[in-house]
Amino acid sequence: MMHAALLFSLLGLAAAGSPKPAKQTKVLFTYENTVLTPSSIRSFPPLSFGDASKPVRSKPKCRAFPGTSDWPSATEWSKFGNFLNGSLLRPEPAQAACYPGPLQNQTRCQWLVTQAGQTHFWLDEPLTTLTEWPQGSTCVLSANATGECERGGWPEYVVNVTSVRDVQAAVNFARNKNLRVVIKNTGHDFGGRSMGAGSLSIWVHNLKTFEYLPSFTMGKYTGPAAHVGAGIESFELFNHMFKSNISLVGPGWGTVGAVGGWVSVAGHGTLTSKYGLGADQVLSINVVTADGQFLTVDPFNHEDLWFALRGGGGSTWGVITSVVVKAYPPINTVTVPLNFGNIGFPSNSTDGTYPLPIRVATGQPPPNTNFMNNKPEQFWEGVKISYHYCLKVQELGGYCFSYIFPLGNNSFAFTSNQIIPNITASEAIAALQPLYTQLNALSIPVSLPSSGQIPPTLYAGNGQRMGSSNPANTRYRSRLFPRKNLVDPALWNKTFAAIRSGVEEGGLVFHGWGYAPTCKKAGYPGCENSAVHPAWRETVLPAALMEVIPARWTAAQAKANDEHTYKYTDVFKQLTSGAGSYMNEGDPAEKNWQDSFFGVNYKKLLKIKGKRDPWGLFWAQTTVGSEEWRVATADGYPAGQNGRLCRV
């Protein structure tokens, strides 16, 4: 059934002198009413529940791995599969169609290489994640593949979750059999946290139920809300918004999961400057914890998890099955594009159109980019002015989505979309006119579009959005640049010089998301009892240096490239002490990641981790408590997942 069962209950009477309890609204989908019971597992002890309050008797040095003596027997896997009624999968990699062997199929291989990325195929594929390098490059998709396709960092088994019962059974089986666990939705993951060699993957991708709740009460909030299944992707969320005539704070990229890891880290999107982060929207979370219990977490129930699940990182505290979030009235947005560049070699062009020197692996400037001929200082000054002017866009509740592309031959392009909610086209033009005046004074050939070219459009879209993605090897190294770095003239000069250096000398793409997710904008519950890194509340320019790395790099090449990139990101850190980084688009090999991703919250989060998951069952790179383990890759590839997980 697609509707939810509403269960209303009042918290018990408070003790004398304690705060008066608030009314709680508990919401479950039908699939969340199907749960594991003690009586259903008596015949199969590996599915027994855990008890986090008792000391952990055994702490094996490593997780069980295929071929080791503690790996479950074929009989146990079969019995586990029978218990799950077909939800246990052992899929072969789709990429195997390109390799010599029994699964080779050249027709299918050609389709995978040329067309699959234009469909939803890779999002529906249970093994693949959209960033390939952590897998170990043991089965790279290629029309000319040679050698063998090996499993590498992909999971051994996958539980295709259809109910809370499936999640509980998977968690209990993994904990009792000492298995490595990974959690996956779409695999829109840049850090290798949705894969792991020898692991059992809990795949929540098909939990796609949605319900609009016209009135929902949680603590100080009473108003419209939405109940969102853990498998819903951003493009699906926007289609639900359109059908329900509402707005929700959601991810900007269509194939990002709308809840789960996105809200667990922070979560940003188009409305971040207006309503805050994704984590700020959460009113209630349904989750299966490491002991196998199914809990509803909110400001008044399991307050430690309420803190940890909103900003304390994904793949750490449990498997989220659904989330209730705040809803808002329909919103229109106006998008004003700004594109210009500089060609660093002689050109005879007189009409402002120049051939791009090279194709940029991480993206491409729009074809209507306005290029100047050999005016590098004007270009960089224009980019600097544009980033600073975004502060005014943020005051209007908008944000600036931007890239600086190195094009080779001392040529560069800048592209930025200024997206502003609840404004007319003429108002947007008036707000941005001073920026264009400054750019024109530098001889940058840009002009504002007319009102007819940028009509307000419904934020929710037309209800017909689609999602597609192709696996790649993108690396992000992000930093949350605080307001002071832009408003202090001397500090802004140093900061922008560092940005320019990363692109001009480092050859890296600079990607900026100009918004300001303050506590005031976040409302309730927002910043109250939230593990979101405090640096988020000061940032006005979350940004990253990006690159696409070759698929088959050796560990030595990867390490050398890391050192090259750190020359530039280390300067960012020196200029933004304590500012932090966004883990979802951060470096999985981040130095001092505890401070970068969690800041002052880390000690409290580590204590909660020890209480809630004393087994260390939920593990992923750079998550809370992950320093106690490491992946023993055969070649030492930094942050790779092709190896056995062992204690440090």
QUILINUR-V680638 format. One record per run of one state. SS is the DSSP state (@ for helix, = for strand, . for the rest). FROM is the first residue (numbers start at 1). LEN is the number of residues. If there is no record, write none. Layout:
BEGIN
SS:FROM:LEN + SS:FROM:LEN
END
This chain:
BEGIN
.:1:3 + =:4:7 + .:11:12 + =:23:7 + @:30:3 + .:33:5 + @:38:4 + .:42:3 + @:45:3 + .:48:14 + =:62:1 + .:63:11 + @:74:10 + .:84:4 + =:88:2 + .:90:4 + @:94:5 + .:99:7 + @:106:9 + .:115:1 + @:116:3 + .:119:2 + @:121:4 + .:125:6 + =:131:1 + .:132:1 + @:133:3 + .:136:21 + =:157:4 + .:161:3 + @:164:13 + .:177:3 + =:180:5 + .:185:14 + =:199:5 + .:204:6 + =:210:9 + .:219:2 + =:221:9 + .:230:3 + =:233:1 + @:234:11 + .:245:2 + =:247:1 + .:248:9 + =:257:1 + .:258:3 + @:261:5 + .:266:6 + @:272:4 + .:276:3 + @:279:3 + =:282:7 + .:289:5 + =:294:5 + .:299:2 + =:301:1 + .:302:1 + @:303:7 + .:310:9 + =:319:8 + .:327:1 + =:328:1 + .:329:3 + =:332:12 + .:344:26 + =:370:4 + .:374:2 + @:376:20 + .:396:3 + =:399:10 + .:409:2 + =:411:11 + .:422:3 + @:425:17 + .:442:9 + @:451:3 + .:454:3 + =:457:2 + .:459:13 + =:472:1 + .:473:1 + =:474:9 + .:483:1 + @:484:4 + .:488:1 + @:489:16 + .:505:4 + =:509:6 + .:515:4 + @:519:4 + .:523:11 + @:534:4 + .:538:1 + =:539:10 + .:549:6 + @:555:21 + .:576:7 + @:583:3 + .:586:7 + @:593:20 + .:613:5 + =:618:1 + .:619:7 + @:626:3 + =:629:5 + .:634:9 + =:643:5 + .:648:1
END
